[in-house]
Amino acid sequence: MVHSRKILSQPRRVALGIAIAALVLAGCSSSKSAASSSTSSAAASTTSSGASSAAAAPSSASGGGASSPAAPASSAGGGGAITSPVTLNILSPWSGTSPFAKPLSEVAAAFQAANPNVTVKINPVAVAQVAPVFESTTLAGDPADIIITNPIQDALKWVEQGATVPVSQYMTDWGLEGDLLPGAQADPSWKTDDGQFRGFPFQSFIWPTWYDKTALASVGVTTAPATADQQTALNTALKAKGSKPLYTVGGLDWSGENTFFQIVQTDVSDPDMLKASQTGNWGDYPGVLKGIQYFVSMRDAGMYSGASKGQTVDQMTADFYAQHAAGATLVSDFFAAAPASLQSNVILSGIPVPAGFVHTKPVVMAGYNSYGFMISKKASTNSAKLAAIEAFMKYIYQPAEVGKFVTEAAMPPALKATEDAATTNPMLLQVTSQAWLDSVDIVTPTEIPANVASNLTTVLAQAWVPGTSAQTILKSMEDAYKQ
Amino acid sequence: MTTEGVGRTSADAGVPRRRARTKRAAPTRSVLLFTGPALLWFVAFLILPLIAIFWLSTQSWDGILDTPHYIGLHNFRKLVGDTEFHAAVKNTAIQLAVELAIIIPAGFCFGYFLSLRRRGWGALTTIFFIPILISASARAVIFTGVFTSSGLLNGLLTKLGLISLTQPWLANSHTALYTVVAVDLWAAVGFNAVMTAGRLSGVSTELREAALIDGASQWQTMWRVYWPLVLPFTGVLVILHFLWVLIQSSQNVLLLTQGGPGHSSVTLGYLLYNKAFVTSALGYSQAIGVVLFGVGAIGVAVIFRLTKSRE
């Protein structure tokens, strides 16, 4: 002992410490490597085009190994095929006071009653937490079976990363594809590079500009401004009265970003906007710079409240609901969330358009890359889970069930059968009337690559700060694609 | 003297040496035994994560489900050209300079006052300590109410007839960072005062009495007699606040301004969080982490040296 202690001199003890650290590190590293290789193989299996994607589909799952997605218990059956108890875990962005939370709970309860062997567990989280929660639970090996999300940012990578599975074959086998509106079927955000659906589209959206009738009436105006000149006149009148700013916006987040894009789109055609947003070559399309210049002119004319540049969508809605601004560009998700007194006191329109621009009527963005249902890879490998998912998707796609979301949450659906579902929401009634649709120019959403989306949101927050020139904004937008 | 005695004597000559070795060995073994688990914990949860930060900073890793790829120093080259990072460096420097310049002397002054134990010092100590007991989220709610457009501060200014000074403090590029600084100061000055008062309580009151008898004012006594005495302790407080501002205060940025408007209140700590958890640029975020580690280590060394040299 004495001898050995002498051998273990100070430098050797340090060396031993390093060796122990290296062993632990090696242990961590090897487990990480295993995890990485697992992820890689999963990604490879889903990115090698149609053949492997077909392998993820039920019709070709017969030869699958342990990690291959399982076939549903019954492609025709729905609930009747589930003979043993199974729990369906749903990760939902509809939490708290979201008007979508109630119809989801109702549908889940009704589905459970119709399928006694299935227990539906809804895990509601904040919208921004859906991706982090799903990704961390996927890494931990315990992801939700169904993820309610829109196909943006991180969710655009999940199929390729092997975290979720493409659902085209399921959609066909379960007889659900025909239920989608043509726009939802064609929406590129829901598709992988090889044309597979990333999930089941469920909701569409429309993004009008809201005008508070009371604020407009205070300066003798009864209609929403349709042209840039009318908008300027309204802004001047409001300022002269010294009451409130024309608009409020959440300049720090996606609400400001989408308002910005709608303003830019006043002078950009849909195909050009699509190409520019996909490639990041914004400067190649002259209308983009003109649109940005129009935005800068609106910003510098003080049309947006002083707080706009530093607030989020929550503060923006609070600002507008409290009638601190005359207008706001807000997505249809807020139709049912707005105070009842405001719902019937709002004129919906679009971004007013300057003379000589591509669009001649107020611009409103609308599309189908809104909420839908994605299926985790793990759930797809479990035949019992997959049978429950099949039953659930067939159930929630029924017109009566979608109708609950239309009625209670004022949701514009992505499904054919529920286009005419009953609603009493004054704003949803406005935007679905033909007269209203004729009064605006509907433009399609941008298609921003997943790895660029966050960068772009960050650089566009700067656009709302006075002094940021149109050229600077344009350059920042292009640079966001190079980072 | 017997053979046994001789033998014992002979044996005794060696026994003490063995015992001496055993006595030296026992503490070493027990030290290893008792500190071993802590050392392992230290290596596993402090040293290895630190190594991991450096390793991750050389990776392209866009989201935890992605596979990291080695890209050398690309993340650091990207930092050089990143305007948001430049803004974060500038804002962090401002935040550090303003906060340390106020917190340390103000904390010392208040701490000295508390150490005099004048009437009401107990209540004052409690009041000074209360901000530390309020969670960051609750603090953010309070100060959002203070600084928002229709908040307490603007209301007060309006009442005082200073409407021209009202503004959205959290959403103004010129004031957003300073609202974060103000919240930090609100919490830190009192804490610093209580800590300093605790240290001053260990200093003999005879020093003050002697200084006052010699004609020194309270102000002179405070700065010329007590300040040099507690300077090493103040150095520790400076290090703590320096690290807190550098790393921890990002929670106030997140809860109050989210770095906005634009990049006007982005700090290094917040930028690290944002890149890691919002934009999923994990490798890039760790490059910022390496910069923060470097700045922190150098800053602590400098502060320590400055303080030590005056000790």
Interface residues (C-beta under 8 A of the other chain):
Chain A: M1 V2 R5 G17 I20 A21 V24 L25 C28 S36 T39 S40 A43 P132 E135 S136 T138 L139 D154 K157 W158 Q161 G162 A163 G251 L252 D253 S305 G306 A307 S308 K309 G310 Q311 T312 Q315 D319 H324 N451 S454 N455 T458 A461 Q462 W464 V465 P466 T468 Q483
Chain B: R21 A25 T28 L39 L40 V43 A44 I47 L48 I51 D62 G63 I64 L65 D66 T67 P68 K78 D82 E84 T148 S149 S150 Q167 P168 L170 A171 N172 S173 A176 T257 Q258 G259 G260 P261 G262 H263 S264 N274 F277 V278 T279 S280 A281
